[in-house]
């Protein structure tokens, strides 16, 4: 059985973008992390190749985000482009949160 994404030590990099803080290039596709309005929503949403993959209430031990170096600006834009419209939690499934307290854009 292949490891699930939260068990993989992906090569995370900082994007410098407000909601999509980290991205990693894995097997030719981008993994992108969106930070959400926690605790009203899960802390993270992981997008794989532009599609929502899973929500997480914490940061997996395998993901070493604190020491993540920065991506160059062009790579960060490329990584985030497919998910850039999904800034608000739930927007990726057509049900965007409209509470200004937890989902301020």
C-alpha positions in Angstrom: 0.0 0.0 0.0 1.4 3.4 -1.0 1.9 6.0 1.8 -0.8 8.6 2.2 0.1 12.2 1.6 0.2 13.2 5.2 2.9 10.4 5.8 5.2 11.6 3.1 8.1 14.0 3.8 7.4 16.2 0.8 10.0 18.9 -0.2 7.9 21.8 1.0 8.8 25.4 0.0 7.3 28.7 1.1 5.3 30.4 -1.6 5.2 33.9 -0.1 1.4 33.9 -0.8 -1.1 34.8 1.9 -3.4 31.7 2.0 -1.4 29.2 0.0 1.7 29.2 2.2 3.5 26.1 1.0 4.0 24.1 -2.2 6.0 21.0 -3.1 6.7 19.4 -6.5 6.0 15.7 -6.2 6.3 13.3 -9.1 5.8 16.1 -11.6 2.7 17.6 -9.9 2.3 20.4 -7.4 1.1 19.8 -3.9 -0.2 23.1 -2.4 -1.3 23.8 1.1 -4.0 26.4 1.9 -4.2 27.6 5.5 -7.9 27.9 6.6 -9.7 29.7 9.4 -8.9 27.3 12.1 -10.7 26.2 14.4 -13.9 26.9 12.5 -12.4 24.9 9.6 -9.6 22.4 9.3 -6.2 24.0 9.7 -4.9 22.9 6.2 -6.4 21.9 2.9 -4.0 19.9 0.6 -4.5 20.3 -3.1 -2.7 17.8 -5.4 -2.4 18.7 -9.1 -5.1 21.4 -8.6 -7.7 19.2 -6.9 -8.6 19.1 -3.2 -7.1 16.0 -1.7 -7.6 16.2 2.1 -8.3 18.5 5.0 -6.1 18.3 8.2 -6.6 19.7 11.7 -2.9 19.7 12.4 0.4 19.6 10.7 1.7 16.1 10.1 5.0 15.2 11.7 6.4 14.2 8.3 5.9 17.7 7.0 8.8 19.9 8.1 7.2 23.3 7.3 9.1 25.5 9.8 12.4 25.0 8.0 11.0 25.2 4.4 13.0 27.4 2.1 11.3 29.8 -0.3 10.3 29.0 -3.8 11.3 31.5 -6.5 8.4 33.8 -7.5 7.9 32.2 -10.9 7.6 28.6 -9.4 5.3 29.9 -6.7 3.0 31.4 -9.2 3.0 28.2 -11.3 2.3 26.1 -8.2 -0.6 28.2 -7.0 -2.2 29.1 -10.4 -4.5 26.0 -10.5 -5.9 26.6 -7.0 -5.7 30.4 -6.8 -9.5 30.9 -7.1 -10.0 28.7 -4.0 -8.9 31.2 -1.4 -12.0 30.7 0.8 -12.6 27.4 2.6 -15.1 25.3 0.8 -14.8 27.2 -2.5 -13.0 24.2 -4.0 -16.3 22.2 -3.7 -18.7 25.0 -4.7 -19.6 25.9 -1.1 -17.5 28.8 0.0 -17.7 29.9 3.6 -19.1 33.4 3.9 -18.3 34.1 7.5 -16.0 37.1 7.6 -14.6 36.1 11.0 -13.0 32.8 9.8 -12.8 33.3 6.0 -11.7 36.9 5.5 -10.2 37.2 2.0 
